[in-house]
Amino acid sequence: MLFLSFLHLFLVLSGWAWTTHASQEDDVRDFFATGSDHTNNWAVLRLGIPDSNIILMLADDASCNSRNKFPGSVYADRGRSIELYGDNIEVDYRGYEVTVENFIRVLTGRMDPSVPRSKRLLTDDRSNVFVYMTGHGGNEFLKFQDNEEISAFDIADAFEQMYQKKRYNEIFFMIDTCQANSMYSKFYSPNILATGSSRVGENSYSYENDNDIGVAVIDAYTHYVLEFMEGINKTSHKTMADLFGSYDVGKINSHPGVRSDLFKRPLDQALITDFFGGVSQVEVSPPVSPQPQTHQPQSPPPQTERPTPPQEERHTEAVTESPRSFELRELVAGELIGRKMRAWGSLVVIGALVGWVGTRK
C-alpha cells in the first residue's frame, strides 16, 4: 500500500522594507509608504494538511515590530477577525534564516546533515508541491530581507534540480508581487503549473488598510484567492480552471497570469485539492493468494549418538609370592593364634583362682 504524499511549501519573505534614515519622521513616513500599496501576508489553507507537511519561511518583521499595536499578531482584515499568526503557526525559518541560499537548499534538498527533518522538504516523485511566495519584487526578481534578491533563473534552475532528483510529481507555483508573472517566465521543467498576480510592467496593489496600524493588511490578489478558497473542502470538485476563472481584473487592479504549457493535465481536470488538501490517495495492490501447502510426513529428527564416557582402564597384575614371604606370612599367623590361646588360658586361670578363694571362705 503506497500513500501519495502532499508537501506544501509556504514562503513569506520580507514584510515591510526597512531602511535607515536620519530622522524618526522619515522612518514613520517610509513605514506607512511601503505598506500602503503592497503588503506581505500569508494564510495557510490547511484542509487537513499536517504541520509536518508545511514549511513556513517568515521574516517576522511585522508581528514583532515595535510599531505593531497588536504585538505578536497579524490580521488579514481591518476588522481583525482572521488571526494569521496566533499560537498555531509553526515557523520553520524566521528572521535571518530567510535567505535565498536556504530557500534554494530547501527546494533542492542540499541540506547540512545537522538540519532537522522539520526544516526539510521530504518529497519524492509522488509528491505534489505548492510554492507560495510574496514580497517586494520587480521584473524577474524578488527581494529577500531587502538586502538580496532571487531571480526567475534561480527558481527555474532549482525546479529543474528537483525534477532531476525526482523530488516532485507536480508543482503549483503562486506568487504575489509587482510584475509577478515574470518570475515564472524562465521555467523549463515538466509538470509545473504557475500563476502570478500581475503582468510585466504592472504593480500588485493592496486590498484594504487598517487605520489602527496604519498599513495595508492584505493584497488584493491574495484576498480574492482566499475568498475563492473559503468554499473549498476536502471533497470539493473545484478545479484549477475554476480558480483561474474567478480572477477579476477590475477587483484585483492588475492582470493575473497563468502558465500551463509545462503542465501535462488539462486545467479542468486538475482538482484544487490536489495541491490544497490533505486527502491521501491510496494505491491498493491486489491480494496475494496463499500458495497451497503440501504436508509431507516428517521424518524423525536424526538422533545423535551420545558419546560414551571413557572407561577406566583396569590394570590386573599377577602377584607371585616367593617362599621367603610365604614363610613370614605363616609365622605371623601362628603368632596371632598363640596370643589368642594365651589370652583365653589366662582368663581361665583367673576364673579358677576366684572360685578357689570363694570356697576357702
WOZI-V243868 format. One line per field, one symbol per residue. ss: DSSP state (H for helix, E for strand, C for the rest). psi: psi as a letter, one per 30 degrees, with the letter a starting at -180 (. if undefined). burial: + if it has 16 or more other C-alpha atoms within 10 Angstrom, else -. A space follows every 10 residues. Layout:
BEGIN
ss: ???
psi: ???
burial: ???
END
This chain:
BEGIN
ss: CEECCEEEEE ECCCCCCCCC CCCHHHHHHH HHHHHHCCCC CCCCCCCCCC HHHEEEEECC CCCCCCCCCC CCCCECCCCC CCECCCCCCC CCEEHHHCCH HHHHHHHHCC CCCCCCHHHC CCCCCCCEEE EEEECCEECC EEEECCCEEE EHHHHHHHHH HHHHCCCCCE EEEEEECCCH HHHHCCCCCC CEEEEECCCC CCCCCEEEEE CCCCEEEEEH HHHHHHHHHC CCCCCCCCEH HHHHHCCCHH HHCCCCEEEC CCCCCCHHHC ECHHHHCCCC CEECCCCCCC CCCCCCCCCC CCCCCCCCCC CCCCCCCCCC CCHHHHHHHH HHHHHHHHHH HHHHHHHHHH HHHHHHHHHH C
psi: kkkjkjjkjk jjakekjklk leleeeeeee eeeffefklj lkkjjehgkl ffgkjkkkfg feegkffjfi kgkklflffh fjjfdafgkj keklbffjle eeeeeeefgi lkffklefgl jilaggkkkk kkklakaajg lkkjggfllk leeeeeeeee eeeeghglel kjkkkjlkhe fffgfgkgll hkkkklfklk fllkllellj feeglkfkle eeefeeeeff gkafgkgkle eeefffkjee efgljllkjg ffkfkkfgfj kefffglgkk kkjkkkkjkk kkkkjkkkkk kkkkkkkkkk kkkkjkkkkk kleeeeeeee eeeeeeeeee eeeeeeeeee eeeeeeeefe .
burial: ---+++++++ +++++++--- ---------+ +--+++++++ ++++-+--+- +-++++++++ +++----+-- --++++++-- ---++----- +-++---+++ -++++++++- +-------++ ++++++++++ ++++++++++ ++++++--++ ++++++++++ +++---++++ ++++++++++ ++++--+-++ ++++++++++ -+++++++++ ---+++++++ ++++------ -++----+++ -++---+--- -++++++++- --+---+--+ +++++++++- ---------- ---------- ---------- ---------- ---------- ---------- ---------- ---------- -
END
